[in-house]
Amino acid sequence: MMQSFDTQLQVSLRALKDVVAPALASAEGHVVEQLHLAIATLEFTRQRLPYARPYHRLELQKIIDLSREVAALIGDTQATDQAALATASNAASELLDQPEAQVEEYLMSGRALRELISQAVRHSAETAHESALDQLIVERQRALFTLQRVWCAPLGLDHEAAALPAIDALLAEAG
């Protein structure tokens, strides 16, 4: 049995690149394309696996912060949304305090908070705070978007990836 996930992924990648890919050289295009997609996914996973926990914790913290700002902004004019955001953000904060929490739990908690934020935005239509809420969301989403661009940089889809900070630096800044 191999000792680490990184080693296991490296061995799998080498087998796919050095053995399977040449054997499929004459296969139909979509078969080769699927193999290359699988290789790219495994390579991305290999590169990001060591960062998964701190990255998803940081992302969830930013979503918690946003949900609390949204709750404060909408105030009592959307009391139901405010209460739902408070409950969910408190639960997410408690999750961050649990050393045994799994990455999937961070993801699910973040999704729930995003849905509640979206709901609060929908319910703010034609209110006095609609514009301020929209502005807050756009400002905070910039930071989240940059974080997500850094995370996905190894996929090679970002034409400005070289201008992004390294993931190590980004996570170190978050402390």
C-alpha positions, 0 to 999 in steps of 0.5 A: 500500500502506498503511503500518501495520497500524493504518491497514489495520485502520482502513480495513477497519473503516471499510469494513465499518461505513460500506459493508458494514453499511448494504448488509446492513441488510435481510439475515437477522439471523445475517448482520448478527450475523456482520458485527458479530462480525467488526467487533468482532474487528478492532477488538479486534485493532487495539487490542491489536496494539501490546501483543501481544508484551509481553503474551504475554511477560509471560504466559509469564514468569508461567507459567514462574514458576508451573511452577518453583514447582510443580516445587519443591513436588512435588519428588522425590515426582513426579520425572517431572513435576518433570523435565518441568516443569524442561525445559519451563520452561528451554526457555520461558526460553530462548525469552524470550531470543530476540529473533526469537521469535514471539508464536505460540511464546510461546503454544505454550510457555505451553500446553505448560507449562500442560499439564505443570502440569495433569498434575502436579496430577492426579498429586498426588492424595492426596499430602502436598502436594496441598493446598499445590499446589492453594493455590499454583495458585489464588494464582498463577492470580489474577494470571494471571486479572487479566492476562487480564481486562485483555487482554480488557477491550476486548471489553466482557464484563467488568462490572468493566472500569473497575476494572482497570488500563490495559494500559499500566500493567500492562505498565509494572509488569512492566518 
